[in-house]
Amino acid sequence: MSGVEVDPVIARHTQPAHRWRARLPKIFFSPVGLVGGFICLFWIAVSLAAPLLSPFGPTEQVTPFQTPGMIAPDGRVFWLGSDHLGRDIMSRIIWGGRRVLFFSTIATGSAYAVGVSLGLVAGYFRGWIDDLVSSFANVVLSFPVLVLYVVIISTFGASGLNIVVAVTFASAPGIMRIVRGIVLDLRSRDYVASAQTRGEGATYIMFREILPNATPLLIVDACLRLGYTTITIGVLGFLGLGLPPPQPDWGGMINETRAMATFAPHMTVFPCIAISSFVLGLNLLADGLRESTLKD
Protein backbone atom coordinates (compact mmCIF):
# COMPACT_ATOMS: atom_id res chain seq x y z
CA MET A 1 0.00 0.00 0.00
CA SER A 2 2.90 2.32 0.63
CA GLY A 3 3.72 2.34 -3.08
CA VAL A 4 0.21 3.30 -4.20
CA GLU A 5 -0.15 6.93 -5.12
CA VAL A 6 -3.17 8.73 -3.65
CA ASP A 7 -5.03 11.29 -5.67
CA PRO A 8 -4.27 14.68 -4.03
CA VAL A 9 -7.90 15.77 -4.40
CA ILE A 10 -9.12 12.68 -2.54
CA ALA A 11 -6.44 13.11 0.11
CA ARG A 12 -7.45 16.72 0.62
CA HIS A 13 -11.07 15.74 1.27
CA THR A 14 -10.29 12.73 3.48
CA GLN A 15 -7.69 14.26 5.77
CA PRO A 16 -8.39 14.17 9.53
CA ALA A 17 -10.38 16.98 11.07
CA HIS A 18 -7.45 18.37 13.01
CA ARG A 19 -5.58 19.01 9.75
CA TRP A 20 -8.20 21.22 8.12
CA ARG A 21 -8.85 22.91 11.44
CA ALA A 22 -5.16 23.79 11.57
CA ARG A 23 -5.63 25.73 8.33
CA LEU A 24 -8.16 28.07 9.89
CA PRO A 25 -6.89 31.44 11.12
CA LYS A 26 -6.11 31.28 14.83
CA ILE A 27 -8.61 34.07 15.44
CA PHE A 28 -11.38 31.44 15.08
CA PHE A 29 -10.05 29.69 18.18
CA SER A 30 -10.01 32.84 20.31
CA PRO A 31 -13.32 33.25 22.17
CA VAL A 32 -12.53 36.88 22.90
CA GLY A 33 -11.75 37.59 19.26
CA LEU A 34 -14.88 35.80 18.08
CA VAL A 35 -17.11 37.82 20.42
CA GLY A 36 -15.48 41.05 19.29
CA GLY A 37 -15.75 40.09 15.64
CA PHE A 38 -19.42 39.20 16.06
CA ILE A 39 -20.19 42.57 17.65
CA CYS A 40 -18.37 44.43 14.86
CA LEU A 41 -20.06 42.38 12.15
CA PHE A 42 -23.41 43.02 13.81
CA TRP A 43 -23.02 46.80 13.57
CA ILE A 44 -21.64 46.59 10.05
CA ALA A 45 -24.60 44.46 8.95
CA VAL A 46 -27.08 46.74 10.69
CA SER A 47 -25.57 49.80 9.04
CA LEU A 48 -25.57 48.27 5.58
CA ALA A 49 -29.17 47.11 5.98
CA ALA A 50 -30.39 50.44 7.39
CA PRO A 51 -33.12 50.96 4.73
CA LEU A 52 -34.55 47.53 5.52
CA LEU A 53 -34.25 47.53 9.32
CA SER A 54 -35.29 51.05 10.31
CA PRO A 55 -39.06 51.32 10.88
CA PHE A 56 -38.96 55.12 10.40
CA GLY A 57 -36.90 57.58 8.44
CA PRO A 58 -33.87 59.03 10.28
CA THR A 59 -35.36 62.55 10.27
CA GLU A 60 -39.06 61.61 10.22
CA GLN A 61 -41.00 63.34 13.02
CA VAL A 62 -43.96 61.36 14.34
CA THR A 63 -44.85 61.60 18.05
CA PRO A 64 -42.46 63.10 20.61
CA PHE A 65 -41.50 61.66 24.01
CA GLN A 66 -42.62 58.10 23.30
CA THR A 67 -41.17 55.47 25.62
CA PRO A 68 -39.77 52.16 24.31
CA GLY A 69 -42.48 49.86 22.98
CA MET A 70 -45.08 52.56 22.31
CA ILE A 71 -47.08 52.40 19.10
CA ALA A 72 -47.28 55.25 16.60
CA PRO A 73 -50.66 56.41 15.24
CA ASP A 74 -50.02 54.51 12.01
CA GLY A 75 -49.29 51.26 13.87
CA ARG A 76 -45.52 51.27 13.70
CA VAL A 77 -43.67 50.58 16.94
CA PHE A 78 -41.14 52.82 18.67
CA TRP A 79 -38.97 49.91 19.80
CA LEU A 80 -36.53 52.23 21.61
CA GLY A 81 -38.88 55.18 22.01
CA SER A 82 -38.77 58.59 20.32
CA ASP A 83 -36.89 61.78 21.11
CA HIS A 84 -38.14 65.28 21.92
CA LEU A 85 -38.87 65.98 18.23
CA GLY A 86 -40.77 62.75 17.65
CA ARG A 87 -37.99 60.96 15.77
CA ASP A 88 -37.62 57.21 16.28
CA ILE A 89 -34.46 56.50 18.29
CA MET A 90 -33.93 53.02 16.88
CA SER A 91 -34.03 54.30 13.31
CA ARG A 92 -31.67 57.14 14.13
CA ILE A 93 -29.21 54.76 15.82
CA ILE A 94 -29.25 52.50 12.77
CA TRP A 95 -28.73 55.34 10.29
CA GLY A 96 -26.31 57.08 12.63
CA GLY A 97 -24.23 53.94 12.80
CA ARG A 98 -23.87 54.02 9.03
CA ARG A 99 -22.42 57.54 9.18
CA VAL A 100 -20.19 56.86 12.17
CA LEU A 101 -18.76 53.62 10.78
CA PHE A 102 -18.20 55.17 7.35
CA PHE A 103 -16.37 58.28 8.52
CA SER A 104 -14.41 56.51 11.27
CA THR A 105 -13.20 53.91 8.76
CA ILE A 106 -12.29 56.54 6.16
CA ALA A 107 -10.51 58.68 8.77
CA THR A 108 -8.57 55.74 10.21
CA GLY A 109 -7.63 54.49 6.75
CA SER A 110 -6.44 57.94 5.72
CA ALA A 111 -4.35 58.27 8.89
CA TYR A 112 -2.80 54.87 8.23
CA ALA A 113 -2.00 55.69 4.61
CA VAL A 114 -0.06 58.78 5.71
CA GLY A 115 1.45 57.29 8.86
CA VAL A 116 2.62 54.04 7.25
CA SER A 117 4.17 55.88 4.29
CA LEU A 118 6.09 58.29 6.53
CA GLY A 119 7.12 55.51 8.92
CA LEU A 120 8.48 53.33 6.13
CA VAL A 121 10.51 56.18 4.66
CA ALA A 122 11.82 57.39 8.03
CA GLY A 123 12.73 53.92 9.30
CA TYR A 124 14.30 52.67 6.10
CA PHE A 125 16.34 55.68 5.00
CA ARG A 126 17.04 57.11 8.47
CA GLY A 127 19.44 60.06 8.48
CA TRP A 128 18.07 63.56 7.90
CA ILE A 129 14.78 62.20 6.54
CA ASP A 130 14.17 60.36 9.80
CA ASP A 131 15.11 63.46 11.80
CA LEU A 132 12.76 65.69 9.82
CA VAL A 133 9.76 63.35 9.96
CA SER A 134 10.30 62.50 13.62
CA SER A 135 10.62 66.16 14.58
CA PHE A 136 7.32 66.99 12.88
CA ALA A 137 5.66 64.02 14.58
CA ASN A 138 6.98 65.07 17.98
CA VAL A 139 5.59 68.59 17.52
CA VAL A 140 2.12 67.29 16.66
CA LEU A 141 2.15 64.70 19.45
CA SER A 142 3.08 67.36 22.00
CA PHE A 143 -0.43 68.83 21.72
CA PRO A 144 -3.44 67.19 23.42
CA VAL A 145 -5.31 65.27 20.75
CA LEU A 146 -8.75 66.61 21.63
CA VAL A 147 -7.43 70.17 21.49
CA LEU A 148 -6.13 69.54 17.97
CA TYR A 149 -9.51 68.21 16.89
CA VAL A 150 -11.38 71.16 18.35
CA VAL A 151 -8.98 73.73 16.86
CA ILE A 152 -9.03 72.21 13.38
CA ILE A 153 -12.78 71.68 13.19
CA SER A 154 -13.59 75.03 14.80
CA THR A 155 -11.37 76.72 12.22
CA PHE A 156 -12.60 74.96 9.10
CA GLY A 157 -16.13 74.03 10.20
CA ALA A 158 -17.92 70.83 11.17
CA SER A 159 -18.17 68.38 8.27
CA GLY A 160 -17.30 64.82 7.46
CA LEU A 161 -14.32 65.88 5.34
CA ASN A 162 -12.89 68.10 8.08
CA ILE A 163 -13.25 65.30 10.62
CA VAL A 164 -11.26 63.02 8.31
CA VAL A 165 -8.58 65.71 7.92
CA ALA A 166 -8.42 66.34 11.68
CA VAL A 167 -8.13 62.65 12.55
CA THR A 168 -5.49 62.12 9.87
CA PHE A 169 -3.43 65.08 11.05
CA ALA A 170 -3.62 64.08 14.72
CA SER A 171 -3.27 60.30 14.35
CA ALA A 172 -0.75 59.88 11.53
CA PRO A 173 2.29 60.91 13.66
CA GLY A 174 1.54 58.20 16.24
CA ILE A 175 1.15 55.60 13.51
CA MET A 176 4.38 56.83 11.92
CA ARG A 177 6.32 56.25 15.13
CA ILE A 178 4.94 52.71 15.47
CA VAL A 179 5.81 51.84 11.86
CA ARG A 180 9.23 53.47 12.15
CA GLY A 181 10.08 51.32 15.17
CA ILE A 182 9.00 48.15 13.37
CA VAL A 183 10.95 49.07 10.24
CA LEU A 184 14.13 49.76 12.23
CA ASP A 185 13.86 46.22 13.58
CA LEU A 186 12.93 44.50 10.30
CA ARG A 187 15.43 46.26 8.04
CA SER A 188 18.25 44.28 9.67
CA ARG A 189 16.66 40.91 8.86
CA ASP A 190 18.23 38.47 6.41
CA TYR A 191 15.44 38.66 3.83
CA VAL A 192 15.96 42.43 3.53
CA ALA A 193 19.70 41.94 3.06
CA SER A 194 18.96 39.28 0.45
CA ALA A 195 16.66 41.66 -1.45
CA GLN A 196 19.32 44.36 -1.36
CA THR A 197 21.88 41.88 -2.67
CA ARG A 198 19.56 41.02 -5.58
CA GLY A 199 19.53 44.71 -6.45
CA GLU A 200 15.92 45.41 -5.50
CA GLY A 201 14.97 49.07 -5.10
CA ALA A 202 13.98 50.77 -1.87
CA THR A 203 10.30 50.92 -2.84
CA TYR A 204 10.19 47.19 -3.51
CA ILE A 205 11.91 46.36 -0.23
CA MET A 206 9.70 48.64 1.83
CA PHE A 207 6.37 47.52 0.37
CA ARG A 208 7.12 43.88 -0.57
CA GLU A 209 9.56 42.76 2.11
CA ILE A 210 9.12 44.93 5.21
CA LEU A 211 5.45 46.01 5.17
CA PRO A 212 3.94 42.49 4.83
CA ASN A 213 5.90 41.36 7.89
CA ALA A 214 4.69 44.39 9.86
CA THR A 215 1.05 43.92 8.86
CA PRO A 216 -0.08 41.63 11.75
CA LEU A 217 0.95 44.17 14.37
CA LEU A 218 -0.54 47.04 12.38
CA ILE A 219 -3.89 45.26 12.05
CA VAL A 220 -4.12 44.96 15.84
CA ASP A 221 -3.30 48.65 16.22
CA ALA A 222 -5.79 49.55 13.48
CA CYS A 223 -8.65 47.88 15.38
CA LEU A 224 -7.81 49.84 18.51
CA ARG A 225 -7.34 53.08 16.58
CA LEU A 226 -10.66 52.61 14.79
CA GLY A 227 -12.29 52.42 18.23
CA TYR A 228 -10.51 55.62 19.30
CA THR A 229 -11.73 57.34 16.13
CA THR A 230 -15.30 56.21 16.80
CA ILE A 231 -15.10 57.66 20.31
CA THR A 232 -13.59 60.85 18.87
CA ILE A 233 -16.46 61.30 16.44
CA GLY A 234 -18.88 60.69 19.31
CA VAL A 235 -17.11 63.26 21.52
CA LEU A 236 -17.05 65.82 18.72
CA GLY A 237 -20.74 65.21 18.10
CA PHE A 238 -21.44 65.68 21.81
CA LEU A 239 -19.54 68.99 21.69
CA GLY A 240 -21.52 70.11 18.65
CA LEU A 241 -18.49 69.76 16.34
CA GLY A 242 -19.35 66.42 14.79
CA LEU A 243 -21.16 65.39 11.64
CA PRO A 244 -23.67 68.10 10.70
CA PRO A 245 -27.40 67.56 11.30
CA PRO A 246 -30.14 66.75 10.49
CA GLN A 247 -28.75 63.32 9.57
CA PRO A 248 -28.00 61.51 12.85
CA ASP A 249 -24.80 60.33 14.43
CA TRP A 250 -24.46 58.72 17.84
CA GLY A 251 -22.58 61.56 19.54
CA GLY A 252 -24.92 64.18 18.11
CA MET A 253 -27.95 62.23 19.38
CA ILE A 254 -26.55 62.35 22.90
CA ASN A 255 -25.87 66.07 22.61
CA GLU A 256 -29.37 66.85 21.34
CA THR A 257 -31.16 64.97 24.12
CA ARG A 258 -28.89 65.38 27.14
CA ALA A 259 -31.16 68.06 28.64
CA MET A 260 -34.00 65.48 28.76
CA ALA A 261 -31.88 62.67 30.21
CA THR A 262 -33.31 63.04 33.72
CA PHE A 263 -36.92 62.28 32.78
CA ALA A 264 -36.38 60.45 29.47
CA PRO A 265 -33.10 58.54 29.90
CA HIS A 266 -33.79 56.27 26.92
CA MET A 267 -32.95 59.16 24.59
CA THR A 268 -29.29 59.16 25.68
CA VAL A 269 -28.81 55.64 27.04
CA PHE A 270 -29.33 53.80 23.76
CA PRO A 271 -26.87 55.92 21.69
CA CYS A 272 -24.32 55.48 24.51
CA ILE A 273 -24.83 51.72 24.37
CA ALA A 274 -24.30 51.80 20.59
CA ILE A 275 -20.96 53.62 20.88
CA SER A 276 -19.79 51.51 23.82
CA SER A 277 -20.70 48.18 22.26
CA PHE A 278 -18.99 48.92 18.94
CA VAL A 279 -15.81 50.13 20.65
CA LEU A 280 -15.90 47.11 22.98
CA GLY A 281 -16.19 44.83 19.96
CA LEU A 282 -13.16 46.44 18.34
CA ASN A 283 -11.11 46.08 21.51
CA LEU A 284 -12.06 42.42 21.94
CA LEU A 285 -11.26 41.78 18.29
CA ALA A 286 -7.87 43.44 18.75
CA ASP A 287 -7.20 41.24 21.80
CA GLY A 288 -8.05 38.15 19.79
CA LEU A 289 -5.81 39.22 16.92
CA ARG A 290 -3.00 39.93 19.37
CA GLU A 291 -3.32 36.42 20.80
CA SER A 292 -3.23 34.99 17.29
CA THR A 293 -0.13 37.03 16.44
CA LEU A 294 1.69 35.86 19.57
CA LYS A 295 0.94 32.22 18.75
CA ASP A 296 2.41 32.47 15.25
Secondary structure, DSSP 4 states (H G I P E B T S, - for coil): -TTSPPPHHHHHHHS-HHHHHHHS-GGGG-HHHHHHHHHHHHHHHHHHTHHHH-SS-TT-B--TTPPTTEE-TTS-EETT-B-TTSBBHHHHHHHHHHHHHHHHHHHHHHHHHHHHHHHHHHHHH-HHHHHHHHHHHHHHHTS-HHHHHHHHHHHH-S-HHHHHHHHHHHHHHHHHHHHHHHHHHHTTSHHHHHHHHTT--HHHIIIIIIHHHHHHHHHHHHHHHHHHHHHHHHHHHHTT-SSPSSS--HHHHHHHHGGGTTT-THHHHHHHHHHHHHHHHHHHHHHHHHHHHHH-
